[in-house]
Amino acid sequence: MNAIAINGSPRKKWNTAILLEQALDGAASNRAKTELIHLYDLDFKGCTSCFACKMKDGKSYGKCAMNDGLTPLLERLAGVDAIILGSPIYFGTVTGEIRSFMERFLFQSSVYTNPPSTLISRKIPTAFIYTMNVSEEIARQYQYPLHLDMNNNCLARHFGSCETLCCYETLQFEDYSKVASEYFDPKQREERRRTIFPEDCRKAFELGARLVSSPDTHKI
Ligand SMILES: Cc1cc2nc3c(=O)[nH]c(=O)nc-3n(C[C@H](O)[C@H](O)[C@H](O)COP(=O)(O)O)c2cc1C
């Protein structure tokens, strides 16, 4: 059994990456082989609307025909047992990189039947971990859940299920005193990092453990 986590943050050691590592540790605690992929290491673009994956009897039907730094990852994801995506919130939604990844990953197997369907025939438990500056209350005020639910629905439609974990009011800067940022109370952020973030890490660990022991794992 193997689980892959995909980091949609440019930072390899900060909030999103830490939570993804925790989720993978959880998966490993249930004997999964795990791997963390940093999307920003890959040289790729989003879907270019070539539609090769939709051509009847085409050689790329159901498969992204673009050939770039994402291609090997898309191929490997075809055989994975659990997938965990992670992204910081940038301007109210996920980062451009993870969005581009999702376009390529999901469009290739989307079918324009009525209602729309997917070519993926097996269930693969998925999860999406989000990190953000705002509090849960402000996230709701600014309609963040609309975007996040859309991701959740897309993943659930393709793979059968998707769990969401949100981590609010993250520590964004190592040293707030060096940054022009009146918006934040550095003490509150640091306190939250000490007290709430470990709880978020625990939730991420449990999420990872749960995903690979889901009854859907391995189901064809
Ligand atoms: C370009 C940019 C835009 C951001 N926009 C938002 C935003 O709209 N809402 C929010 O809550 N946080 C926003 N943030 C903060 C990040 O979401 C937050 O610090 C996150 O935890 C960073 O994840 P990381 O530590 O894994 O890189 C933004 C950060 C950057 C760099």
The ligand as a Tripos MOL2 file, in Angstrom:
@<TRIPOS>MOLECULE
LIG
   31    33     1     0     0
SMALL
NO_CHARGES

@<TRIPOS>ATOM
      1 C1          0.8390   35.2300   -2.1480 C.3       1 LIG1
      2 C2          0.1750   34.9270   -0.8320 C.ar      1 LIG1
      3 C3         -1.1900   35.1240   -0.6800 C.ar      1 LIG1
      4 C4         -1.8330   34.7860    0.5090 C.ar      1 LIG1
      5 N1         -3.2010   34.9750    0.5920 N.ar      1 LIG1
      6 C5         -3.8330   34.5680    1.7210 C.ar      1 LIG1
      7 C6         -5.2610   34.6820    1.8100 C.ar      1 LIG1
      8 O1         -5.9400   35.1360    0.9140 O.2       1 LIG1
      9 N2         -5.8540   34.2630    2.9570 N.ar      1 LIG1
     10 C7         -5.1380   33.7260    4.0040 C.ar      1 LIG1
     11 O2         -5.7450   33.3500    5.0010 O.2       1 LIG1
     12 N3         -3.7890   33.6060    3.9330 N.ar      1 LIG1
     13 C8         -3.1380   34.0080    2.8110 C.ar      1 LIG1
     14 N4         -1.7670   33.8590    2.7370 N.ar      1 LIG1
     15 C9         -1.0350   33.2360    3.8860 C.3       1 LIG1
     16 C10        -0.7910   31.7520    3.7130 C.3       1 LIG1
     17 O3         -1.9260   31.0650    3.2640 O.3       1 LIG1
     18 C11        -0.3640   31.1200    5.0460 C.3       1 LIG1
     19 O4          0.7120   31.8110    5.6240 O.3       1 LIG1
     20 C12        -0.0170   29.6520    4.8350 C.3       1 LIG1
     21 O5         -0.0080   28.9670    6.0660 O.3       1 LIG1
     22 C13         1.3460   29.4830    4.1760 C.3       1 LIG1
     23 O6          1.6280   28.1280    3.9920 O.3       1 LIG1
     24 P1          3.1280   27.5800    4.0710 P.3       1 LIG1
     25 O7          3.6500   27.9710    5.4310 O.co2     1 LIG1
     26 O8          2.9950   26.1210    3.9000 O.co2     1 LIG1
     27 O9          3.8700   28.2020    2.9480 O.co2     1 LIG1
     28 C14        -1.0880   34.2330    1.5930 C.ar      1 LIG1
     29 C15         0.3010   34.0590    1.4410 C.ar      1 LIG1
     30 C16         0.9320   34.4100    0.2540 C.ar      1 LIG1
     31 C17         2.4350   34.2050    0.1180 C.3       1 LIG1
@<TRIPOS>BOND
     1     1     2 1
     2     2     3 ar
     3     2    30 ar
     4     3     4 ar
     5     4     5 ar
     6     4    28 ar
     7     5     6 ar
     8     6     7 ar
     9     6    13 1
    10     7     8 2
    11     7     9 ar
    12     9    10 ar
    13    10    11 2
    14    10    12 ar
    15    12    13 ar
    16    13    14 ar
    17    14    15 1
    18    14    28 ar
    19    15    16 1
    20    16    17 1
    21    16    18 1
    22    18    19 1
    23    18    20 1
    24    20    21 1
    25    20    22 1
    26    22    23 1
    27    23    24 1
    28    24    25 2
    29    24    26 1
    30    24    27 1
    31    28    29 ar
    32    29    30 ar
    33    30    31 1
@<TRIPOS>SUBSTRUCTURE
     1 LIG1         1 GROUP 0 **** ****
